[in-house]
Amino acid sequence: MAEKSWQAEVKDWVISIGIALILAFFIRTFIVELYLVDGPSMEPTLENNNRLVVSKFIYNIRKPERGEVIVFKYPLDEERDFVKRVIAIPGDKVEIKEGVVYVNNKAVSEPYMKRELRRGEAEADKFQADNYEARVVPVDTVFVLGDNRYNSRDSRYRDVGFVSEEMIKGKALMVFWPFSNWKTLP
């Protein structure tokens, strides 16, 4: 058996690396991406600096569903990503009364939710979090809230509002880092 020349060996390595780079680009562009959680808005479900695996592909074949944790572009700065939970989908009537979320006039069970004010936060902020006038979610949008309701910028605020499906980057599938926090998301 003849030995390969060094040129053939280099050619094999270049082809292998090229294929790996093309596959990585394809996977990152169309299938999954990794994201860093920045801030406390999804505590206790997600903690600051958790790293997530996000499916970019799933919403090409179906619409977001209630209860899913999504990553989307912040409407006022599309370079920033937000992570929130879908509470209501198109056609749903959503309302918050004294801290209880109602979708289509039924109270939503939220065992994942955290209700703590940050030090120095005003009661007006608490009132804003605890009350939201009834509205119907428009077509091709979703209504999102953070699990840490008093520390979340979400659909209750005008700058976020109803999130357009075009702004959604994907569904959070799992926390993979730190490894001690590893878990799949519903």
Secondary structure as GFF3:
##gff-version 3
##sequence-region A 1 186
A	DSSP	alpha_helix	6	26	.	.	.	ID=ss1
A	DSSP	pi_helix	27	31	.	.	.	ID=ss2
A	DSSP	beta_strand	32	36	.	.	.	ID=ss3
A	DSSP	beta_strand	51	55	.	.	.	ID=ss4
A	DSSP	alpha_helix	58	61	.	.	.	ID=ss5
A	DSSP	beta_strand	69	74	.	.	.	ID=ss6
A	DSSP	beta_strand	77	88	.	.	.	ID=ss7
A	DSSP	beta_strand	93	97	.	.	.	ID=ss8
A	DSSP	beta_strand	100	103	.	.	.	ID=ss9
A	DSSP	beta_strand	106	107	.	.	.	ID=ss10
A	DSSP	alpha_helix	123	130	.	.	.	ID=ss11
A	DSSP	beta_strand	132	136	.	.	.	ID=ss12
A	DSSP	beta_strand	141	145	.	.	.	ID=ss13
A	DSSP	three_ten_helix	149	151	.	.	.	ID=ss14
A	DSSP	beta_strand	163	164	.	.	.	ID=ss15
A	DSSP	three_ten_helix	165	167	.	.	.	ID=ss16
A	DSSP	beta_strand	168	177	.	.	.	ID=ss17
A	DSSP	three_ten_helix	179	181	.	.	.	ID=ss18
A	DSSP	beta_strand	183	184	.	.	.	ID=ss19
###
